[in-house]
Amino acid sequence: MRRRLARALARPLALAAAVSVIPLATTVPAAADSVVVGGFPVEVSQSPWTVALSSRDRFGGTRAGQFCGGVAVGRTTVLTAAHCMDKEVLGASPERVPDLRVIAGRTELLSDRGQEIAVRETFVNPGYDGATNSGDFAVLSLAEPLPAGAVIGMAAAGDAAYRAGTAATVYGWGDTTGSGSYAGSLHAARVRVQPDALCERAYPGGSEGTYRARTMLCAGEVAGGRDACQGDSGGPLVAQGRLIGLVSWGAGCGWAGSPGVYTRISDVLRTLGWSQA
């Protein structure tokens, strides 16, 4: 049976410092289903707008508390997935997580480079539908500004970057194999935007999720093998130098016929009334 996976750390997992495979069930919750599968390591300088969300109190210090990804679209504004801010993931509402932070400018999670910036305010899309994952985005306002060069532009509706067949790249610190091998450093995978018709056939509804072209897009390879996975939720999908999607959900990781599903950035712009890409 195919599994529908929201791609943030939500299940209780023990994060063992000495091993890359994360065994199930003990004390520390880990992120929920999103890491780059079939990808390659990259330096954060190649995608300075890619950030990690962190809470050491909730997820422990083994991976600097990383549980989801995010993307800087303004010097004090980060987009991520709405489900990353869920009580099931954080253990409380985001405003009750005192050490909720964004880690920016850091390739290796355990290095001392870059910045760790407190989240001052969280806006979760009130139209987010947890049953289908439609409208899966949240906006984080930061307590301190990021460097000007750490911001990416967003693709508005009608942008050519959304066309089926367009080459795109997804970034994250998540599972690199689909079996719990979490990356300690930033990874990326090259995928292609897939036709809406293919995504609608892959996810027609029910327990596997429902693909809605207005609020979602999907990307991957028809034969599978490259995808986001556990721990990548909220991370960026970029095409032609612009942000087109946020890692949201999918069936498995890198499975043939089951491309990854992303929150469509043009719908985020429409929902928030942001006029500029």
Backbone as CSV, one residue per row, in Angstrom:
resi,resn,N_x,N_y,N_z,CA_x,CA_y,CA_z,C_x,C_y,C_z
1,MET,0.840,-1.191,0.000,0.000,0.000,0.000,0.879,1.246,0.000
2,ARG,0.501,2.236,-0.790,1.274,3.470,-0.813,0.929,4.322,0.403
3,ARG,1.942,4.989,0.915,1.749,5.833,2.087,1.687,7.287,1.673
4,ARG,0.742,7.998,2.236,0.683,9.441,2.019,1.516,10.101,3.094
5,LEU,2.495,10.880,2.667,3.461,11.431,3.601,3.460,12.952,3.567
6,ALA,3.066,13.565,4.673,3.372,14.977,4.857,4.834,15.031,5.252
7,ARG,5.584,15.941,4.689,7.036,15.812,4.773,7.680,16.696,5.834
8,ALA,7.244,16.540,7.100,7.875,17.199,8.252,8.156,16.145,9.294
9,LEU,8.941,16.431,10.335,9.225,15.399,11.343,8.124,15.389,12.386
10,ALA,7.333,14.321,12.428,6.220,14.306,13.365,6.189,13.091,14.257
11,ARG,6.816,12.002,13.867,6.749,10.788,14.670,7.855,10.783,15.710
12,PRO,7.627,10.112,16.873,8.705,10.017,17.853,9.836,9.168,17.298
13,LEU,11.021,9.749,17.233,12.183,9.042,16.725,13.356,9.311,17.650
14,ALA,14.242,8.357,17.764,15.482,8.592,18.505,16.540,9.030,17.528
15,LEU,17.117,10.188,17.738,18.141,10.703,16.843,19.504,10.302,17.405
16,ALA,20.074,9.225,16.869,21.351,8.725,17.379,22.495,9.478,16.732
17,ALA,23.402,9.987,17.539,24.481,10.835,17.022,25.468,10.048,16.177
18,ALA,25.651,8.781,16.453,26.726,8.042,15.804,26.288,7.283,14.564
19,VAL,24.981,7.250,14.278,24.518,6.478,13.129,23.646,7.350,12.260
20,SER,23.627,7.038,10.967,22.842,7.852,10.057,21.412,7.371,9.952
21,VAL,21.133,6.101,10.263,19.777,5.597,10.212,19.091,5.905,11.531
22,ILE,17.885,6.467,11.472,17.205,6.888,12.677,16.231,5.800,13.090
23,PRO,16.455,5.106,14.221,15.559,4.058,14.648,14.255,4.624,15.166
24,LEU,13.176,3.873,15.026,11.880,4.322,15.496,11.789,4.250,17.005
25,ALA,10.936,5.158,17.516,10.373,5.074,18.844,11.321,5.125,20.001
26,THR,11.651,6.258,20.481,12.079,6.355,21.861,11.694,7.721,22.358
27,THR,12.611,8.647,22.382,12.299,9.847,23.149,12.144,11.121,22.346
28,VAL,12.872,11.287,21.272,12.924,12.597,20.623,12.130,12.581,19.329
29,PRO,11.154,13.490,19.163,10.426,13.529,17.906,11.304,14.039,16.786
30,ALA,11.127,13.480,15.584,11.886,13.937,14.430,10.936,14.473,13.393
31,ALA,11.476,15.076,12.330,10.636,15.732,11.343,9.792,14.749,10.559
32,ALA,8.793,15.265,9.807,7.825,14.338,9.239,7.922,14.079,7.758
33,ASP,8.580,13.275,7.197,8.631,12.736,5.840,9.064,13.658,4.714
34,SER,10.276,14.115,4.680,10.787,14.916,3.581,12.288,15.096,3.580
35,VAL,13.039,14.347,2.817,14.473,14.549,2.616,14.767,14.365,1.144
36,VAL,15.853,14.921,0.671,16.149,14.838,-0.754,16.691,13.458,-1.105
37,VAL,15.931,12.722,-1.899,16.317,11.386,-2.355,16.890,11.504,-3.768
38,GLY,17.967,10.750,-4.041,18.562,10.787,-5.369,19.252,12.088,-5.670
39,GLY,19.740,12.753,-4.629,20.340,14.063,-4.820,21.841,14.078,-4.611
40,PHE,22.375,15.261,-4.306,23.810,15.461,-4.180,24.052,16.589,-3.191
41,PRO,25.202,16.597,-2.499,25.484,17.673,-1.544,25.753,18.998,-2.250
42,VAL,25.318,20.077,-1.626,25.568,21.424,-2.148,25.970,22.329,-0.985
43,GLU,26.662,23.413,-1.310,26.975,24.443,-0.335,25.801,25.421,-0.240
44,VAL,25.524,25.894,0.948,24.412,26.813,1.116,24.636,28.104,0.329
45,SER,25.894,28.422,0.020,26.167,29.609,-0.795,25.549,29.514,-2.188
46,GLN,25.257,28.274,-2.648,24.611,28.074,-3.943,23.108,28.309,-3.866
47,SER,22.554,28.275,-2.647,21.123,28.541,-2.448,20.947,29.217,-1.088
48,PRO,21.438,30.454,-0.944,21.483,31.107,0.368,20.118,31.377,0.980
49,TRP,19.067,31.259,0.191,17.701,31.449,0.677,17.125,30.182,1.313
50,THR,17.840,29.048,1.230,17.377,27.812,1.856,17.737,27.829,3.334
51,VAL,16.735,27.665,4.202,16.966,27.704,5.643,16.404,26.450,6.296
52,ALA,16.876,26.179,7.503,16.373,25.066,8.310,15.560,25.623,9.470
53,LEU,14.475,24.937,9.821,13.721,25.277,11.025,14.210,24.405,12.161
54,SER,14.338,24.992,13.346,14.987,24.302,14.456,14.260,24.536,15.776
55,SER,14.198,23.475,16.577,13.834,23.565,17.994,14.582,22.455,18.713
56,ARG,15.641,22.810,19.399,16.409,21.802,20.130,15.619,21.229,21.303
57,ASP,14.777,22.067,21.924,13.964,21.568,23.026,13.067,20.421,22.573
58,ARG,12.545,20.519,21.362,11.610,19.526,20.846,12.312,18.362,20.155
59,PHE,13.359,18.650,19.364,13.960,17.634,18.501,15.378,17.234,18.897
60,GLY,15.917,17.843,19.946,17.249,17.475,20.403,18.343,18.175,19.624
61,GLY,19.579,17.987,20.075,20.701,18.710,19.486,21.480,17.957,18.448
62,THR,21.132,16.686,18.202,21.926,15.864,17.286,21.989,16.458,15.887
63,ARG,20.889,17.039,15.428,20.838,17.691,14.110,20.529,19.179,14.270
64,ALA,21.023,19.764,15.376,20.792,21.182,15.678,19.305,21.495,15.780
65,GLY,18.493,20.471,16.086,17.060,20.667,16.250,16.290,20.790,14.953
66,GLN,16.931,20.501,13.803,16.271,20.660,12.500,15.094,19.704,12.358
67,PHE,13.953,20.230,11.880,12.787,19.382,11.671,12.056,19.659,10.368
68,CYS,12.296,20.810,9.769,11.679,21.185,8.498,12.604,22.143,7.775
69,GLY,12.255,22.447,6.545,12.977,23.449,5.786,12.141,24.704,5.624
70,GLY,12.730,25.697,5.013,12.036,26.941,4.722,12.799,27.690,3.651
71,VAL,12.241,28.819,3.227,12.893,29.606,2.183,12.662,31.088,2.460
72,ALA,13.735,31.869,2.393,13.658,33.307,2.659,13.167,34.035,1.420
73,VAL,12.026,34.713,1.547,11.479,35.507,0.443,11.531,37.000,0.762
74,GLY,12.031,37.325,1.923,12.280,38.694,2.353,13.332,38.633,3.441
75,ARG,13.925,39.757,3.791,15.021,39.730,4.769,14.551,39.292,6.153
76,THR,13.268,39.489,6.441,12.718,39.013,7.717,11.504,38.108,7.493
77,THR,11.382,37.548,6.298,10.203,36.739,5.960,10.621,35.398,5.381
78,VAL,10.150,34.329,6.003,10.441,32.964,5.563,9.130,32.229,5.314
79,LEU,9.051,31.530,4.194,7.921,30.643,3.919,8.299,29.220,4.303
80,THR,7.330,28.480,4.830,7.497,27.061,5.116,6.146,26.392,4.943
81,ALA,6.059,25.106,5.260,4.799,24.382,5.148,3.945,24.610,6.387
82,ALA,2.638,24.733,6.193,1.733,24.889,7.328,1.823,23.706,8.269
83,HIS,1.977,22.498,7.707,1.971,21.326,8.589,3.210,21.260,9.472
84,CYS,4.271,22.010,9.133,5.444,22.086,10.010,5.127,22.809,11.312
85,MET,4.106,23.656,11.291,3.717,24.422,12.474,2.604,23.747,13.265
86,ASP,2.245,22.529,12.895,1.163,21.808,13.560,1.586,21.363,14.962
87,LYS,0.626,21.291,15.868,0.914,20.832,17.232,1.455,19.410,17.242
88,GLU,1.032,18.591,16.271,1.528,17.213,16.200,3.033,17.192,15.966
89,VAL,3.538,18.175,15.244,4.967,18.264,14.972,5.700,18.952,16.121
90,LEU,5.216,20.125,16.520,5.930,20.945,17.500,5.610,20.584,18.948
91,GLY,4.526,19.857,19.166,4.139,19.529,20.525,3.353,20.635,21.205
92,ALA,3.221,21.780,20.538,2.482,22.928,21.047,2.276,23.876,19.872
93,SER,1.460,24.892,20.059,1.328,25.899,19.015,2.656,26.641,18.888
94,PRO,2.988,27.163,17.697,4.318,27.751,17.479,4.684,28.862,18.455
95,GLU,3.702,29.654,18.874,4.020,30.745,19.805,4.403,30.229,21.189
96,ARG,4.160,28.957,21.446,4.521,28.344,22.733,5.808,27.513,22.640
97,VAL,6.527,27.664,21.528,7.818,26.979,21.364,8.898,28.055,21.483
98,PRO,9.462,28.264,22.670,10.321,29.434,22.901,11.619,29.425,22.110
99,ASP,12.095,28.232,21.695,13.365,28.189,20.959,13.163,27.909,19.469
100,LEU,11.982,28.237,18.938,11.756,28.082,17.500,12.631,29.078,16.747
101,ARG,13.512,28.549,15.886,14.469,29.392,15.181,14.603,28.993,13.721
102,VAL,15.134,29.922,12.954,15.531,29.673,11.575,17.058,29.675,11.536
103,ILE,17.625,28.623,10.942,19.084,28.544,10.755,19.376,28.909,9.306
104,ALA,20.140,29.940,9.098,20.440,30.439,7.756,21.945,30.484,7.537
105,GLY,22.365,30.346,6.278,23.779,30.465,5.942,24.631,29.330,6.461
106,ARG,24.046,28.145,6.635,24.773,27.021,7.220,24.567,25.769,6.366
107,THR,25.660,25.216,5.818,25.599,23.979,5.045,25.499,22.772,5.957
108,GLU,26.415,22.695,6.921,26.446,21.598,7.900,25.646,22.024,9.126
109,LEU,24.654,21.227,9.483,23.774,21.618,10.574,24.516,21.850,11.885
110,LEU,25.573,21.084,12.121,26.275,21.172,13.402,27.465,22.128,13.385
111,SER,27.639,22.867,12.301,28.722,23.847,12.279,28.284,25.106,13.028
112,ASP,29.220,26.027,13.227,28.890,27.271,13.918,28.775,28.445,12.938
113,ARG,28.644,28.146,11.663,28.543,29.201,10.658,27.104,29.696,10.527
114,GLY,26.955,30.824,9.862,25.629,31.358,9.592,24.986,31.975,10.811
115,GLN,23.659,32.044,10.774,22.881,32.689,11.818,21.800,31.750,12.331
116,GLU,21.476,31.878,13.601,20.284,31.264,14.176,19.409,32.402,14.677
117,ILE,18.270,32.589,14.034,17.431,33.758,14.282,16.090,33.317,14.865
118,ALA,15.682,33.953,15.936,14.405,33.629,16.566,13.241,33.996,15.645
119,VAL,12.192,33.179,15.706,10.955,33.476,14.982,10.110,34.384,15.869
120,ARG,9.839,35.578,15.376,9.102,36.572,16.163,7.596,36.342,16.090
121,GLU,7.123,35.916,14.896,5.685,35.767,14.683,5.439,34.711,13.618
122,THR,4.341,33.980,13.756,3.994,32.921,12.807,2.579,33.129,12.294
123,PHE,2.426,33.087,10.984,1.102,33.119,10.356,0.909,31.814,9.602
124,VAL,-0.064,31.018,10.018,-0.397,29.775,9.321,-1.625,30.025,8.462
125,ASN,-1.547,29.689,7.200,-2.651,29.904,6.277,-3.955,29.357,6.863
126,PRO,-4.947,30.221,7.133,-6.202,29.730,7.714,-6.986,28.839,6.758
127,GLY,-6.646,28.907,5.470,-7.310,28.054,4.491,-6.640,26.708,4.295
128,TYR,-5.600,26.409,5.074,-4.921,25.115,4.963,-5.876,23.978,5.296
129,ASP,-5.950,22.997,4.405,-6.800,21.822,4.577,-5.905,20.629,4.882
130,GLY,-5.885,20.188,6.127,-5.021,19.090,6.527,-5.382,17.760,5.902
131,ALA,-6.613,17.614,5.414,-7.020,16.352,4.788,-6.425,16.197,3.399
132,THR,-6.327,17.284,2.648,-5.797,17.219,1.287,-4.418,17.848,1.163
133,ASN,-4.012,18.629,2.153,-2.783,19.421,2.147,-2.859,20.631,1.229
134,SER,-4.045,20.992,0.804,-4.209,22.195,0.001,-3.923,23.433,0.844
135,GLY,-3.231,24.400,0.256,-2.907,25.627,0.970,-1.874,25.434,2.063
136,ASP,-0.927,24.520,1.831,0.028,24.117,2.860,1.195,25.103,2.946
137,PHE,0.945,26.260,3.578,2.044,27.210,3.767,1.841,28.016,5.034
138,ALA,2.961,28.478,5.559,2.980,29.384,6.710,4.046,30.441,6.472
139,VAL,3.882,31.591,7.113,4.821,32.707,6.989,5.442,32.967,8.357
140,LEU,6.763,32.946,8.409,7.493,33.223,9.646,8.140,34.603,9.552
141,SER,7.905,35.417,10.567,8.556,36.725,10.647,9.730,36.615,11.616
142,LEU,10.897,37.058,11.186,12.123,36.871,11.957,12.429,38.084,12.841
143,ALA,13.122,37.810,13.939,13.474,38.872,14.878,14.634,39.723,14.389
144,GLU,15.433,39.185,13.444,16.562,39.916,12.885,16.585,39.711,11.375
145,PRO,17.125,40.664,10.618,17.130,40.525,9.165,18.234,39.599,8.666
146,LEU,17.943,38.922,7.576,18.934,38.148,6.845,19.691,39.075,5.900
147,PRO,20.849,38.645,5.395,21.543,39.452,4.381,20.674,39.637,3.139
148,ALA,20.851,40.752,2.458,20.036,41.045,1.277,20.173,39.967,0.213
149,GLY,21.349,39.349,0.095,21.566,38.333,-0.927,20.991,36.979,-0.584
150,ALA,20.357,36.863,0.580,19.814,35.581,1.021,18.329,35.455,0.730
151,VAL,17.838,36.217,-0.247,16.407,36.263,-0.554,16.189,35.840,-2.002
152,ILE,15.155,35.037,-2.255,14.836,34.607,-3.613,13.514,35.206,-4.060
153,GLY,13.392,35.494,-5.358,12.143,35.976,-5.914,11.161,34.843,-6.144
154,MET,9.884,35.192,-6.179,8.818,34.202,-6.337,8.173,34.306,-7.711
155,ALA,7.808,33.161,-8.267,7.205,33.119,-9.602,5.703,33.356,-9.510
156,ALA,5.227,34.374,-10.190,3.802,34.693,-10.195,3.041,33.764,-11.139
157,ALA,1.735,33.815,-11.068,0.894,33.010,-11.960,1.232,33.314,-13.413
158,GLY,1.283,32.279,-14.225,1.600,32.446,-15.639,3.072,32.430,-15.955
159,ASP,3.929,32.388,-14.951,5.368,32.342,-15.171,5.739,31.043,-15.888
160,ALA,6.657,31.146,-16.832,7.088,29.973,-17.606,7.731,28.902,-16.735
161,ALA,8.190,29.268,-15.549,8.840,28.291,-14.674,7.887,27.190,-14.227
162,TYR,6.569,27.424,-14.312,5.591,26.413,-13.908,5.263,25.407,-15.008
163,ARG,5.761,25.613,-16.203,5.384,24.744,-17.322,5.897,23.325,-17.125
164,ALA,5.074,22.364,-17.502,5.467,20.952,-17.424,6.739,20.724,-18.224
165,GLY,7.642,19.959,-17.667,8.919,19.673,-18.312,10.040,20.591,-17.893
166,THR,9.714,21.683,-17.177,10.746,22.622,-16.743,11.675,21.969,-15.725
167,ALA,12.970,22.140,-15.908,13.948,21.632,-14.950,13.877,22.445,-13.671
168,ALA,13.911,21.757,-12.524,13.818,22.415,-11.227,14.746,21.715,-10.242
169,THR,14.981,22.357,-9.112,15.841,21.786,-8.062,15.157,21.948,-6.719
170,VAL,15.174,20.875,-5.912,14.636,20.911,-4.564,15.793,20.769,-3.576
171,TYR,15.705,21.502,-2.454,16.791,21.561,-1.478,16.296,21.147,-0.089
172,GLY,17.170,20.476,0.688,16.799,20.155,2.063,17.835,19.329,2.791
173,TRP,17.579,19.143,4.080,18.451,18.358,4.966,17.783,17.036,5.342
174,GLY,16.797,16.590,4.583,16.009,15.434,4.965,16.620,14.099,4.581
175,ASP,15.765,13.088,4.615,16.128,11.700,4.337,16.630,11.571,2.903
176,THR,17.807,10.996,2.739,18.404,10.877,1.408,18.140,9.537,0.742
177,THR,17.488,8.600,1.439,17.241,7.274,0.871,15.786,6.850,0.947
178,GLY,14.980,7.520,1.753,13.614,7.092,1.990,13.506,6.081,3.106
179,SER,14.624,5.775,3.763,14.606,4.773,4.833,15.232,5.291,6.126
180,GLY,15.277,6.612,6.286,15.742,7.185,7.543,17.198,7.575,7.584
181,SER,17.848,7.736,6.437,19.247,8.174,6.395,19.280,9.693,6.240
182,TYR,19.279,10.391,7.366,19.155,11.841,7.346,20.479,12.521,7.042
183,ALA,20.402,13.565,6.245,21.599,14.309,5.857,21.987,15.294,6.947
184,GLY,23.282,15.361,7.245,23.775,16.378,8.167,24.142,17.658,7.449
185,SER,24.229,17.574,6.119,24.562,18.743,5.309,23.503,18.930,4.236
186,LEU,23.448,20.107,3.677,22.433,20.445,2.689,22.593,19.613,1.422
187,HIS,21.472,19.097,0.904,21.453,18.341,-0.334,20.454,18.972,-1.303
188,ALA,20.619,18.626,-2.575,19.703,19.084,-3.617,19.440,17.936,-4.577
189,ALA,18.308,17.986,-5.256,17.993,16.997,-6.289,17.379,17.703,-7.482
190,ARG,17.798,17.268,-8.670,17.245,17.834,-9.905,16.015,17.033,-10.319
191,VAL,14.925,17.738,-10.525,13.660,17.114,-10.897,13.060,17.921,-12.056
192,ARG,11.909,17.475,-12.527,11.179,18.225,-13.555,9.739,18.448,-13.115
193,VAL,9.210,19.623,-13.444,7.795,19.886,-13.205,6.984,18.913,-14.056
194,GLN,6.018,18.256,-13.439,5.211,17.259,-14.128,3.845,17.831,-14.518
195,PRO,3.231,17.295,-15.563,1.908,17.794,-15.990,0.861,17.583,-14.900
196,ASP,-0.059,18.525,-14.782,-1.127,18.388,-13.793,-1.920,17.104,-14.000
197,ALA,-2.140,16.720,-15.255,-2.927,15.514,-15.528,-2.261,14.276,-14.931
198,LEU,-0.925,14.212,-15.006,-0.208,13.076,-14.419,-0.383,13.073,-12.902
199,CYS,-0.292,14.243,-12.291,-0.411,14.345,-10.841,-1.823,14.009,-10.381
200,GLU,-2.827,14.400,-11.153,-4.217,14.076,-10.815,-4.468,12.580,-10.887
201,ARG,-3.823,11.904,-11.841,-3.954,10.439,-11.914,-3.239,9.768,-10.746
202,ALA,-2.097,10.323,-10.351,-1.325,9.732,-9.257,-2.031,9.899,-7.916
203,TYR,-2.714,11.026,-7.743,-3.342,11.343,-6.461,-4.792,11.778,-6.670
204,PRO,-5.682,10.826,-7.019,-7.073,11.182,-7.331,-7.935,11.440,-6.112
205,GLY,-7.447,11.113,-4.920,-8.233,11.306,-3.699,-8.116,10.109,-2.780
206,GLY,-8.718,10.196,-1.618,-8.652,9.107,-0.648,-7.438,9.235,0.244
207,SER,-7.003,8.094,0.787,-5.940,8.093,1.792,-4.602,8.559,1.237
208,GLU,-4.411,8.503,-0.095,-3.152,8.923,-0.688,-3.079,10.426,-0.898
209,GLY,-4.177,11.128,-0.651,-4.194,12.565,-0.844,-4.902,12.948,-2.134
210,THR,-5.201,14.230,-2.280,-5.910,14.742,-3.444,-5.104,15.856,-4.082
211,TYR,-4.746,15.675,-5.339,-3.988,16.701,-6.049,-4.933,17.769,-6.572
212,ARG,-4.639,19.028,-6.224,-5.433,20.168,-6.677,-4.514,21.149,-7.382
213,ALA,-4.696,21.246,-8.696,-3.755,21.998,-9.523,-3.698,23.482,-9.163
214,ARG,-4.773,24.037,-8.643,-4.763,25.469,-8.334,-3.804,25.785,-7.195
215,THR,-3.707,24.889,-6.233,-2.911,25.169,-5.047,-1.637,24.347,-4.967
216,MET,-1.443,23.403,-5.893,-0.310,22.491,-5.840,0.346,22.378,-7.211
217,LEU,1.584,21.906,-7.214,2.207,21.401,-8.420,3.023,20.187,-8.009
218,CYS,3.364,19.348,-8.966,4.190,18.201,-8.600,5.415,18.144,-9.493
219,ALA,6.458,17.537,-8.955,7.742,17.483,-9.642,8.456,16.200,-9.261
220,GLY,9.255,15.717,-10.171,10.021,14.498,-9.958,10.451,13.962,-11.309
221,GLU,10.621,12.653,-11.393,10.912,11.968,-12.639,9.888,10.857,-12.811
222,VAL,9.449,10.627,-14.039,8.419,9.617,-14.287,8.846,8.258,-13.744
223,ALA,10.126,7.934,-13.888,10.637,6.644,-13.422,10.953,6.647,-11.935
224,GLY,10.782,7.788,-11.268,11.100,7.884,-9.848,12.583,8.098,-9.612
225,GLY,12.992,7.999,-8.343,14.409,8.069,-7.996,14.895,9.405,-7.497
226,ARG,14.209,10.510,-7.809,14.605,11.826,-7.307,13.384,12.490,-6.707
227,ASP,13.529,12.955,-5.461,12.345,13.446,-4.763,12.774,14.122,-3.467
228,ALA,11.842,14.877,-2.884,11.982,15.297,-1.495,11.526,14.138,-0.619
229,CYS,11.830,14.191,0.672,11.472,13.092,1.558,11.293,13.617,2.970
230,GLN,11.325,12.723,3.960,11.067,13.090,5.341,12.105,14.104,5.831
231,GLY,11.622,15.194,6.430,12.506,16.226,6.940,12.692,17.404,6.004
232,ASP,12.175,17.308,4.772,12.351,18.383,3.783,11.172,19.355,3.731
233,SER,10.082,19.055,4.430,8.876,19.878,4.344,9.182,21.366,4.466
234,GLY,8.495,22.149,3.621,8.653,23.592,3.667,9.832,24.117,2.903
235,GLY,10.711,23.215,2.431,11.879,23.632,1.676,11.537,24.064,0.265
236,PRO,12.487,24.709,-0.424,12.195,25.323,-1.719,12.324,24.392,-2.918
237,LEU,11.421,24.575,-3.880,11.545,24.040,-5.239,11.760,25.247,-6.146
238,VAL,12.887,25.267,-6.850,13.316,26.440,-7.610,13.473,26.086,-9.078
239,ALA,12.968,26.949,-9.959,13.117,26.765,-11.404,13.391,28.120,-12.047
240,GLN,14.335,28.142,-12.956,14.685,29.360,-13.687,14.970,30.531,-12.738
241,GLY,15.590,30.205,-11.593,16.008,31.225,-10.656,14.919,31.789,-9.774
242,ARG,13.719,31.179,-9.820,12.595,31.674,-9.023,11.983,30.550,-8.203
243,LEU,11.415,30.919,-7.077,10.734,29.959,-6.213,9.383,29.618,-6.822
244,ILE,9.136,28.305,-7.027,7.845,27.882,-7.569,7.068,26.989,-6.612
245,GLY,7.746,26.372,-5.620,7.024,25.461,-4.741,7.681,25.299,-3.390
246,LEU,6.877,24.810,-2.426,7.343,24.418,-1.105,7.080,22.933,-0.937
247,VAL,8.055,22.175,-0.445,7.873,20.747,-0.229,6.660,20.521,0.679
248,SER,5.722,19.658,0.226,4.499,19.460,0.983,4.225,17.992,1.307
249,TRP,3.959,17.151,0.293,3.576,15.769,0.576,3.809,14.885,-0.638
250,GLY,3.516,13.595,-0.484,3.657,12.643,-1.578,3.463,11.233,-1.071
251,ALA,3.438,10.270,-1.980,3.356,8.852,-1.628,4.759,8.271,-1.729
252,GLY,5.324,7.868,-0.582,6.691,7.376,-0.581,7.676,8.481,-0.913
253,CYS,8.895,8.099,-1.225,9.949,9.050,-1.607,10.650,8.508,-2.841
254,GLY,10.496,9.190,-3.971,11.163,8.768,-5.189,10.539,7.559,-5.848
255,TRP,9.272,7.262,-5.539,8.604,6.113,-6.154,8.162,6.441,-7.573
256,ALA,8.300,5.491,-8.478,7.829,5.665,-9.850,6.323,5.914,-9.849
257,GLY,5.894,6.879,-10.634,4.474,7.180,-10.748,3.907,7.973,-9.591
258,SER,4.746,8.361,-8.620,4.287,9.115,-7.449,5.178,10.329,-7.224
259,PRO,5.067,11.346,-8.081,5.938,12.519,-7.929,5.652,13.254,-6.625
260,GLY,6.632,14.003,-6.156,6.433,14.820,-4.971,5.478,15.960,-5.255
261,VAL,4.677,16.311,-4.250,3.692,17.387,-4.394,4.164,18.590,-3.590
262,TYR,4.030,19.768,-4.190,4.528,21.021,-3.630,3.407,22.051,-3.570
263,THR,3.457,22.901,-2.577,2.568,24.057,-2.532,2.941,25.002,-3.663
264,ARG,1.965,25.402,-4.449,2.212,26.272,-5.611,2.385,27.718,-5.134
265,ILE,3.527,28.304,-5.429,3.842,29.642,-4.930,2.908,30.705,-5.504
266,SER,2.442,30.543,-6.714,1.499,31.522,-7.269,0.221,31.573,-6.434
267,ASP,-0.178,30.442,-5.834,-1.358,30.442,-4.962,-1.053,31.122,-3.631
268,VAL,0.183,30.975,-3.141,0.592,31.692,-1.931,0.489,33.196,-2.174
269,LEU,1.009,33.660,-3.307,0.946,35.088,-3.645,-0.505,35.563,-3.717
270,ARG,-1.358,34.769,-4.351,-2.776,35.132,-4.473,-3.442,35.195,-3.096
271,THR,-3.209,34.185,-2.281,-3.848,34.112,-0.976,-3.449,35.268,-0.074
272,LEU,-2.152,35.607,-0.093,-1.649,36.670,0.779,-1.840,38.065,0.200
273,GLY,-2.216,38.129,-1.086,-2.367,39.436,-1.709,-1.062,40.121,-1.994
274,TRP,0.008,39.303,-2.093,1.324,39.851,-2.440,1.364,40.070,-3.945
275,SER,1.582,41.295,-4.368,1.457,41.634,-5.780,2.750,41.447,-6.552
276,GLN,3.876,41.415,-5.873,5.142,41.322,-6.587,5.747,39.948,-6.431
277,ALA,6.328,39.451,-7.510,7.043,38.180,-7.469,8.504,38.465,-7.197
